[in-house]
Amino acid sequence: MERAAVFDVDGTLVDTNHLHVTAWWEAFRQAGHQVPMHAVHRAVGLPSTDLIAHLLGEDRDTGQDDGISAAHKALYGQYFDRLPALPDAGNLLRRLAADGWTVVLATSAGGAELSALRRAIDADDAITATASADDVDAGKPAPEPVQHALELAGVPAERAVFVGDTVWDMRAGSSAGVRCVGMLCGGIPRADLVDAGADAVYDDPAALLADLANGPFA
């Protein structure tokens, strides 16, 4: 039977979380909001509107949301030509594909941003499909992005592993019924990932690649 390896991208395969933090912090500042960077970091991984609501509250002036999101997009876009892949990210995807896994990306990125991320990973030959937040009604931590990735792969949840770096990833994967692997390279503590549903935790893609024979992909 087919098996699916579903991957988040930001903070999991590409070292972008702190770039997002800086861009969101500046976007909030331009809109007159002083949001601590540590709070922004904890929210990275949520869809834009959910991230803004999480940090500014449901009673905020929602008329600012589009402007804040646009500012973040413009600020983050300055990095598109130099996004750094995490160690062995591309090699990990290629090895899994060679071992018979169907590799699918599950990300909130789309358009030019997704293209920049895929260029950084440099493993398009190993990637079967991409499930974007644009394809579902609710982003992580809702299970829909992971469920859509499984539909694209044609694989049931019990035949899949989901790899991500945030508590939102772990909650989404757990709700979708897949085995979850957490990555510390996104900056979220191990205990938080485990509490959110991670069955295993690794430092980065290189560490997971080195343990493929013994870990969740064995």
C-alpha positions in Angstrom: 0.0 0.0 0.0 1.0 3.6 -0.6 2.4 5.6 2.3 2.4 9.4 2.7 5.0 11.6 4.2 3.4 15.0 4.8 5.6 18.0 5.6 4.9 21.5 6.8 7.4 23.8 5.2 8.2 27.0 7.1 10.4 26.2 10.1 10.3 22.5 9.2 12.2 22.3 5.8 13.2 26.0 5.4 14.6 28.2 8.1 12.1 31.0 7.9 10.3 31.3 11.2 12.3 34.1 12.6 12.1 36.0 9.3 8.3 35.7 9.6 8.5 37.0 13.2 10.5 40.0 12.1 8.1 40.8 9.3 5.0 40.4 11.4 6.5 42.5 14.2 7.2 45.3 11.8 3.8 45.0 10.1 2.1 45.3 13.5 4.3 48.2 14.4 3.4 50.1 11.3 -0.3 49.6 12.2 0.3 51.1 15.7 0.6 47.8 17.6 3.5 46.8 19.9 3.4 43.0 19.9 6.3 41.2 21.6 8.4 39.1 19.2 8.2 36.1 21.5 4.4 36.2 21.2 4.6 36.5 17.4 6.9 33.5 17.4 4.4 31.4 19.3 1.7 32.3 16.7 3.7 31.6 13.6 2.1 28.7 11.7 -1.4 30.1 12.0 -3.1 31.5 8.9 -2.7 35.2 8.6 -6.2 36.2 9.9 -6.0 33.7 12.7 -2.5 34.9 13.7 -3.7 38.5 13.9 -6.8 37.5 15.9 -4.6 35.4 18.2 -2.3 38.3 18.9 -4.6 41.3 18.9 -7.8 39.7 20.1 -11.3 39.2 18.7 -12.3 42.7 19.8 -9.6 44.3 17.6 -10.4 46.7 14.7 -10.7 44.0 12.0 -10.5 46.8 9.4 -6.7 46.7 9.9 -6.4 43.0 9.1 -5.9 43.3 5.4 -3.3 46.1 5.7 -1.4 44.2 8.4 -1.4 41.0 6.3 -0.3 42.9 3.2 2.5 44.6 5.1 3.8 41.3 6.3 3.6 39.8 2.8 5.6 42.7 1.4 8.2 42.7 4.2 8.7 38.9 4.1 8.8 39.0 0.3 12.2 40.8 0.5 13.8 37.5 1.5 12.4 35.3 -1.3 15.7 35.2 -3.2 17.7 33.9 -0.2 15.5 31.7 1.9 17.7 29.1 3.6 16.8 25.4 3.5 17.4 23.6 6.7 20.2 21.0 6.7 19.4 18.0 4.5 15.8 19.1 3.9 16.0 18.2 0.2 18.0 15.0 0.8 15.3 13.9 3.3 12.5 14.3 0.8 14.4 12.6 -1.9 15.3 9.7 0.4 11.7 9.2 1.4 10.5 9.3 -2.2 13.1 6.7 -3.1 11.9 4.5 -0.3 8.4 4.6 -1.7 6.8 7.3 0.4 4.5 9.8 -1.4 5.8 13.2 -0.3 3.2 16.0 0.0 3.7 19.5 1.4 1.0 21.0 3.7 1.6 24.7 4.0 -0.2 28.1 4.3 2.2 29.5 1.7 1.1 30.0 -1.9 2.0 31.8 -5.1 5.4 33.4 -5.2 6.1 32.5 -1.6 5.6 28.8 -2.2 7.7 29.0 -5.3 10.5 30.6 -3.3 10.3 27.9 -0.6 10.4 25.1 -3.1 13.4 26.7 -4.8 15.1 26.7 -1.4 14.3 23.0 -0.7 15.4 22.1 -4.3 13.7 18.7 -4.3 10.8 19.2 -6.7 11.6 15.7 -8.1 10.6 14.2 -4.8 7.4 16.2 -4.1 4.2 14.7 -5.4 1.7 17.4 -4.4 1.2 20.5 -2.3 -1.8 21.2 0.0 -2.1 24.9 0.4 -4.3 26.9 2.9 -6.1 28.3 -0.1 -7.4 24.8 -0.8 -9.3 24.4 2.5 -11.8 26.4 4.6 -9.8 26.3 7.8 -6.0 26.3 8.3 -4.0 24.7 11.1 -4.6 23.8 13.9 -7.8 22.5 12.1 -7.1 19.1 10.6 -8.3 20.1 7.0 -4.8 20.9 5.6 -3.5 17.5 6.6 -6.6 15.7 5.5 -6.4 17.5 2.1 -2.8 16.3 1.8 -3.9 12.8 2.5 -6.5 13.1 -0.2 -3.9 14.3 -2.7 -1.7 11.3 -1.8 -4.6 8.9 -1.9 -3.5 7.5 1.5 -5.5 6.8 4.7 -4.4 8.5 7.9 -3.0 5.3 9.4 -0.5 5.1 6.5 0.8 8.6 6.9 3.3 10.6 9.0 3.1 14.3 9.4 6.2 16.4 10.1 6.0 20.0 11.5 7.6 22.4 13.9 4.7 24.2 15.7 2.0 23.2 18.2 -0.5 24.1 15.4 1.1 21.5 13.2 0.9 18.8 15.9 -2.7 19.6 16.8 -3.7 19.5 13.1 -2.0 16.2 12.5 -3.3 14.6 15.7 -6.9 15.7 14.8 -6.4 14.2 11.4 -5.4 10.9 12.9 -1.8 10.7 11.6 1.4 10.0 13.4 3.1 13.4 14.2 6.8 14.2 14.2 8.0 17.5 15.7 11.0 19.5 14.6 12.9 21.7 17.1 14.4 23.9 14.3 11.4 26.1 14.3 12.2 27.3 17.8 9.3 25.7 19.7 10.3 23.7 22.9 10.2 19.9 22.8 7.7 19.7 25.7 5.3 21.9 23.9 5.4 19.8 20.7 5.0 16.6 22.7 2.0 18.1 24.7 0.4 19.0 21.4 0.7 15.5 20.0 4.2 14.8 18.7 5.1 11.1 18.8 8.7 11.8 18.1 10.9 15.0 18.1 14.0 15.7 16.1 16.4 18.7 15.9 16.1 19.2 12.2 15.7 17.4 8.8 19.3 16.1 9.0 18.6 14.4 12.3 15.5 12.8 11.0 17.3 11.6 7.9 20.0 10.0 10.0 17.4 8.1 12.0 15.1 6.9 9.2 16.0 3.3 9.8 14.8 3.5 13.5 12.3 6.3 13.6 8.7 6.8 12.6 9.5 6.2 8.9 11.1 2.8 9.5 
